[in-house]
Amino acid sequence: MLSSSRAAIFDMDGLLFDTESIARWAWKQSLKNHGYTMSDDLYIEFVGRDLSWREKLLKKIYGASLPFESVTVQRIEIGDERELREGLPMKPGVLDLLHQLSNLGVIMGLATGTARTRAIRRLTNAGIQQYFTTIVTSEDVAEGKPAPDIFLEASRRMNIAPLECVVFEDSSVGVEAAFRAGMCPIMVPDIEQPSPEIKGLAYRVLNSLEQASELLAGLFGETITKESFHP
């Protein structure tokens, strides 16, 4: 599997961009404004999950009367305002890795739980949208991570078999989804550290995407040729 990989699929938030600190602040602030509180431990349960799952969790904790739609609208408004004001840093190693994969002829896709318009805005503002031939969001699939749907849809759109796809993820549910899709998951943890079980599903757990370069020959061995390297 590792020597015949042809595609790389990336998560976005917490992997390509340092979004989680703003997202956590926005959720906490919006919930507070509506009369609820959120702990850091509760937010960690949000990481990698889609909105429907988050709604079920919050209503299970706070009751069915929680105005989830109002909370969500406000947290997007205040989060986006802060993001646009302060900027959204890219994670270390992102640009180098995307450039290397592009030079190697590896097809790249994005699979994110973030809404399409916001995902494209972030990629465009960072100047990296052109690297991704396919963008799949939670809007495009029936079930979010840890279901494999979003990764399977990405591989279908790229016309590349799941076994030929490497997935870069920061969340445990993302690693589980990639594994269930029959792909090769590489985890780069952000605010959530993997359990022993998740480590067992991942091909590698890296400290940052800067470490991914040393894996490329093993992952995309048949793609790499002498002509792929540029001095």
HUBELKA-V521455 format. One record per helix or strand of 3 or more residues. SS is the DSSP state (helix for helix, strand for strand). FROM is the first residue (numbers start at 1). LEN is the number of residues. If there is no record, write none. Layout:
ss=SS from=FROM len=LEN
ss=SS from=FROM len=LEN
This chain:
ss=helix from=2 len=3
ss=strand from=7 len=4
ss=helix from=20 len=14
ss=helix from=40 len=7
ss=helix from=51 len=12
ss=helix from=68 len=19
ss=helix from=94 len=10
ss=strand from=107 len=6
ss=helix from=116 len=11
ss=helix from=129 len=3
ss=strand from=134 len=4
ss=helix from=138 len=3
ss=helix from=149 len=10
ss=helix from=162 len=3
ss=strand from=165 len=5
ss=helix from=172 len=9
ss=strand from=184 len=5
ss=helix from=196 len=6
ss=strand from=204 len=3
ss=helix from=209 len=11
ss=helix from=226 len=3
